[in-house]
Amino acid sequence: MSEAYDEIGRRLRQIRHAQRKSLAVIAGRAGISVSYLSRLESGARALDRRSLVVALADALEVAPSEITTLAPADHLEEDQSLGPVRLALLSVTMDEPDGEVVPVDLLTERAALALEAQRQCDYVSVGSKLPMLIRDLHTTLKTGRHDKKVLQLLTLTHVQGTQAWLGDIGANMDLAWQAAMLAKQAAERADDPLTHAVSAFGTAFGLMGAGAFDLASKALAVPNLGTASVEAAQATGMLTLASSLVAAARKDHSERMAAIEHAADLAKYTGEGNALWFGFGPSNVGVWRMSIALEAGDYAEAARIATIVDPNALPSPTRKSAYWREYGRALARLPRRQDDAVMALRRAERISPARIHRHPFMRSVLAELLTKAKRDAVSRELRGMAYRAGLPV
């Protein structure tokens, strides 16, 4: 029955069968047991770690996206903006933005509205604002007016707005990468340390999504911003958190722990904040600790961390949804905690449906939970969630 649930498991099996390779061969190449690979293919175990995706992709000699890119069966209102955003990105890449020249103060206000909507998980609003904002920013840049300010605003908008929005709604990874590269080009022209930090963060996440962990680590190696200002310290903190996540994917335990502890120290210094729309602070570091533990495969540790993080103290719906999503992901792997996992994921879904329905890891976790589901009230919640995510139930 589980084979009907997990698309990623079916994809793994289809690719392996097309190559006429046995379970033993692919498992050996990936460095996992035959029984583990069999459980992944059947949906009895979720594929929810970047490092494992890359190991399997290398074993199958395909790109990681061949395994994780899935066509969502559900339809969300924000999908209506995907075409216009794609056309806007194509237009500015061709240096034909076809927008309007807008005063930089007004562009700043419009960008702030879009980024706040992203922070609130209001993806319909973000999608409606992005196409013309992208076009107008690039059109204004071509005039040379307030050149550096527009470049800084472009970098911030493309990383914290365009790239983040595309990732959250489950758009094609290459489209988000295009936004990250536009941000990188703008940051290089602006030649400003904080702008470089924002771009490095976006570039690193794009590379991690492609399984290029070594390149992601290099992208994060920007000059030290120091702690001369709270803004610089918060940006440094976010780059450090990203470095810890990359280290977890690379299975570098010492670097992972050193980076997360450094980020925690910076958070004590800065307190809660939102410089450059990062939302860096002690509570957010707690959520990142959970994500980093999950990437390292330490589900019990991630669940333990969740118990000492106060979700009510988290600065935004985006972070609250991340907390409940990661907590549910951790609980799903612990004995006799599947019901708690379902309820945590349901809380995440109420805040941000797209971050459950459209993320390949979360769809795989839902599929695993379905294989263990009982016929009770919690199971009905799970099946409803899986149905809304477009999984066959």
C-alpha positions in Angstrom: 0.0 0.0 0.0 2.9 2.4 0.8 4.0 2.4 -2.9 0.9 4.5 -3.7 1.9 7.2 -1.3 5.5 8.4 -1.9 6.4 9.9 -5.2 10.1 10.2 -4.4 10.3 6.5 -3.5 8.6 5.6 -6.8 11.0 7.9 -8.7 14.0 6.2 -7.1 12.7 2.8 -8.1 11.8 4.0 -11.6 15.3 5.4 -12.2 17.0 2.3 -10.7 14.8 0.0 -12.9 15.5 2.0 -16.0 19.2 1.6 -15.4 18.7 -2.1 -14.7 20.6 -1.8 -11.4 19.9 -3.9 -8.4 19.1 -2.6 -4.9 22.5 -4.0 -3.7 24.4 -2.0 -6.4 22.7 1.3 -5.7 22.7 0.9 -2.0 26.4 0.1 -2.0 27.2 3.1 -4.1 25.2 5.3 -1.8 26.7 3.9 1.3 23.4 2.7 2.8 22.0 -0.8 3.5 19.8 -2.6 1.0 17.0 -2.7 3.5 17.2 1.1 4.0 17.0 1.7 0.2 14.1 -0.7 -0.1 12.3 1.2 2.6 13.0 4.5 0.9 11.6 3.1 -2.4 8.5 1.8 -0.8 7.7 4.9 1.2 8.2 3.3 4.5 11.1 5.7 5.2 11.1 9.4 4.2 13.9 10.8 2.1 14.3 14.1 3.9 18.0 14.9 4.1 20.0 16.8 1.5 23.1 14.6 2.0 21.1 11.4 1.4 19.5 12.8 -1.7 22.9 13.7 -3.1 24.3 10.3 -2.2 21.5 8.5 -4.1 21.7 10.9 -7.0 25.4 10.2 -7.3 24.8 6.4 -7.1 22.2 6.7 -9.8 24.3 9.1 -11.9 21.5 11.7 -12.1 21.1 15.3 -10.8 19.5 15.5 -7.3 16.6 17.4 -8.8 15.7 14.3 -10.9 14.8 12.7 -7.6 13.2 15.5 -5.7 11.5 17.7 -8.3 7.8 16.7 -8.2 4.9 18.2 -10.0 2.4 19.3 -7.3 -1.1 17.9 -7.8 -2.7 20.5 -5.6 -3.5 24.0 -6.8 -2.8 27.1 -4.7 -3.9 30.6 -5.5 -0.3 31.8 -5.5 0.4 29.6 -8.5 -1.3 32.2 -10.7 1.6 34.5 -10.2 4.3 32.0 -11.2 4.0 32.7 -14.9 4.3 36.5 -14.6 7.2 36.2 -12.2 8.9 33.8 -14.7 8.4 36.3 -17.5 9.7 39.1 -15.4 12.9 37.2 -14.6 13.4 36.3 -18.3 12.8 39.9 -19.4 15.4 41.4 -17.0 17.9 38.6 -17.8 17.5 39.7 -21.5 18.0 43.3 -20.3 14.5 44.1 -21.5 12.7 44.7 -18.2 9.8 46.7 -19.7 9.0 48.4 -16.5 8.8 52.0 -15.3 11.3 54.4 -13.8 10.2 54.8 -10.2 11.7 57.0 -7.4 13.9 54.9 -5.1 11.9 55.8 -2.0 8.8 54.3 -3.6 10.6 51.2 -4.7 11.9 50.7 -1.1 8.3 51.0 0.2 7.0 48.5 -2.4 9.9 46.0 -1.7 9.2 46.3 2.1 5.5 45.4 1.5 6.5 42.4 -0.6 9.1 41.2 1.9 6.8 41.7 4.9 4.1 39.6 3.0 6.7 36.9 2.5 7.5 37.0 6.2 3.8 36.6 7.0 3.5 33.6 4.6 1.1 35.7 2.5 2.3 34.1 -0.8 -0.7 35.4 -2.8 0.2 38.9 -2.0 4.0 38.4 -2.6 3.3 36.8 -6.0 1.0 39.7 -7.0 3.6 42.3 -6.2 6.8 40.7 -7.5 6.4 40.9 -11.3 6.1 44.6 -11.6 8.5 45.2 -8.7 11.2 43.2 -10.5 10.6 45.0 -13.8 10.5 48.5 -12.2 13.7 47.8 -10.1 15.7 46.8 -13.2 14.2 49.5 -15.4 15.1 52.1 -12.8 18.6 50.7 -12.5 19.2 51.2 -16.3 18.8 54.9 -15.8 21.8 55.0 -13.4 19.8 57.0 -10.8 20.6 56.1 -7.2 22.6 53.3 -8.7 24.0 51.8 -5.4 20.7 52.1 -3.6 18.8 50.3 -6.3 21.5 47.6 -6.5 21.2 47.0 -2.8 17.4 46.9 -3.0 17.6 44.5 -6.0 19.8 42.1 -4.1 17.6 42.1 -1.1 14.4 41.7 -3.1 15.7 38.8 -5.2 17.0 36.8 -2.3 14.5 37.5 0.5 11.6 38.0 -1.9 11.8 36.3 -5.3 14.1 33.3 -4.4 12.4 32.7 -1.0 8.9 32.9 -2.6 9.8 30.5 -5.4 11.2 28.1 -2.9 8.2 28.2 -0.6 5.7 27.6 -3.3 7.7 24.7 -4.8 8.7 26.3 -8.1 11.4 24.8 -10.3 14.8 25.1 -8.6 16.3 26.6 -11.7 13.9 29.6 -11.5 15.0 30.3 -8.0 18.6 30.0 -9.0 18.0 32.6 -11.7 16.8 35.0 -9.0 19.9 34.2 -6.9 22.2 35.0 -9.8 20.5 38.3 -10.5 21.1 39.1 -6.8 24.7 38.1 -7.1 25.3 40.3 -10.1 23.7 43.3 -8.4 25.7 42.7 -5.2 29.0 42.6 -7.2 28.1 45.9 -8.7 27.1 47.4 -5.4 30.3 46.2 -3.8 28.9 46.6 -0.3 29.7 44.1 2.5 26.2 43.7 3.8 24.8 43.4 0.2 27.5 40.7 -0.5 26.3 38.9 2.7 22.7 38.8 1.5 23.7 37.5 -1.9 26.1 34.9 -0.4 23.2 33.6 1.7 20.9 33.2 -1.4 23.7 31.7 -3.6 24.6 29.2 -0.9 21.0 28.0 -0.6 20.7 27.6 -4.3 23.8 25.5 -4.4 22.7 23.4 -1.5 19.4 22.7 -3.3 21.5 21.4 -6.2 23.7 19.3 -3.9 26.8 21.4 -4.5 27.8 21.5 -0.8 31.4 22.4 -1.4 30.5 25.3 -3.6 27.9 26.4 -1.1 30.6 26.5 1.6 32.8 28.6 -0.6 29.9 31.0 -1.4 29.5 31.7 2.3 33.2 32.5 2.8 32.7 36.3 2.5 34.8 38.8 4.4 34.0 39.0 8.1 31.4 41.7 8.7 32.3 41.9 12.4 30.0 43.2 15.1 30.5 47.0 14.6 26.8 47.3 14.1 23.8 45.1 15.1 22.9 44.8 11.4 26.4 43.4 10.6 26.3 41.0 13.5 22.8 39.7 12.5 24.0 39.2 8.9 27.1 37.4 10.1 24.9 35.2 12.3 22.7 34.1 9.4 25.8 33.3 7.3 27.1 31.3 10.2 23.8 29.4 10.5 23.9 28.6 6.8 27.5 27.4 7.2 26.5 25.0 10.0 23.7 23.6 7.8 26.2 23.1 4.9 28.6 21.4 7.3 25.8 19.1 8.4 25.2 18.1 4.8 28.9 17.5 4.3 29.0 15.4 7.5 31.5 17.7 9.1 30.5 17.4 12.8 33.2 19.7 14.2 32.5 22.6 11.8 28.7 22.1 12.2 28.9 22.5 16.0 31.5 25.3 16.0 29.3 27.4 13.5 26.1 26.9 15.4 27.6 27.8 18.7 29.1 30.9 17.1 25.7 31.9 15.8 24.2 31.4 19.2 26.8 33.7 20.8 26.0 36.3 18.2 22.3 36.0 18.9 22.9 36.7 22.6 24.7 39.9 21.5 22.1 41.1 19.0 18.9 39.9 20.6 15.8 39.5 18.4 16.0 41.4 15.2 15.1 41.5 11.5 18.0 43.2 9.9 18.0 42.7 6.1 14.8 40.6 6.7 16.7 37.7 8.1 14.8 37.6 11.4 18.0 36.6 13.2 17.9 36.2 17.0 18.0 33.6 19.8 14.6 32.1 19.0 15.4 31.7 15.3 18.8 30.1 16.2 16.7 27.5 18.0 14.7 26.6 14.9 17.9 26.5 12.9 19.4 24.1 15.5 16.5 21.8 14.8 17.0 22.0 11.0 20.7 21.3 11.4 20.2 18.3 13.7 17.7 16.9 11.2 20.2 17.3 8.3 22.7 15.4 10.5 20.2 12.6 10.9 19.8 13.3 14.7 16.0 13.2 15.0 15.9 12.8 18.8 18.2 15.8 19.2 16.0 17.9 16.9 12.9 16.9 19.0 14.8 17.7 22.2 15.7 21.2 21.0 12.1 21.8 20.0 11.0 21.4 23.7 13.3 24.3 24.8 12.2 26.7 21.9 9.2 28.8 22.6 7.3 28.9 19.3 5.3 31.9 20.6 8.6 33.9 20.8 9.4 33.3 17.1 9.3 36.6 15.2 7.1 35.7 12.3 4.7 33.2 10.8 7.5 32.0 8.5 9.6 31.0 11.5 6.6 29.6 13.4 5.7 27.4 10.4 9.4 26.2 10.2 9.3 25.3 13.9 6.2 23.1 13.7 7.3 21.6 10.4 10.7 20.6 11.7 9.3 19.4 15.0 6.8 17.2 13.1 9.6 15.9 10.9 11.6 14.9 14.0 8.7 13.3 15.8 7.8 11.2 12.7 11.0 9.3 13.3 10.7 8.6 17.0 9.0 5.6 18.5 5.3 6.1 19.4 5.4 9.8 18.5 3.7 9.6 15.1 0.4 11.1 16.4 2.3 14.0 17.8 4.1 14.4 14.5 0.8 14.6 12.6 -0.5 17.3 15.0 2.8 19.3 14.7 2.6 19.2 10.9 -1.0 20.2 10.9 -0.1 23.3 12.9 2.6 24.1 10.3 0.0 23.6 7.5 -2.5 25.9 9.1 0.2 28.7 9.1 1.6 28.0 5.6 0.0 25.3 3.5 2.6 25.6 0.7 5.5 24.8 3.0 3.9 21.4 3.7 2.2 20.7 0.4 5.1 21.7 -1.8 8.3 20.7 -0.1 9.6 17.3 -1.3 10.9 16.4 2.2 7.6 17.1 3.8 5.6 15.2 1.2 8.0 12.2 1.8 7.4 12.5 5.6 3.6 12.5 5.0 4.0 9.4 2.9 6.0 7.6 5.6 3.4 8.5 8.2 0.6 7.2 6.0 2.3 3.8 5.9 2.0 3.7 9.7 -1.4 5.3 10.1 -4.2 3.9 12.2 -7.9 4.3 11.7 -8.5 7.1 14.2 -9.1 10.8 14.5 -5.4 11.6 14.1 -5.2 9.5 11.0 -8.1 11.4 9.5 -6.1 14.6 10.1 -3.1 13.0 8.3 -5.1 11.8 5.4 -6.7 15.2 5.0 -3.3 16.8 5.0 -2.0 14.3 2.5 -5.0 14.8 0.3 -4.6 18.6 0.3 -0.9 18.0 -0.6 -2.0 16.0 -3.7 -0.9 12.6 -2.4 -3.1 9.6 -3.3 -4.9 8.4 -0.2 
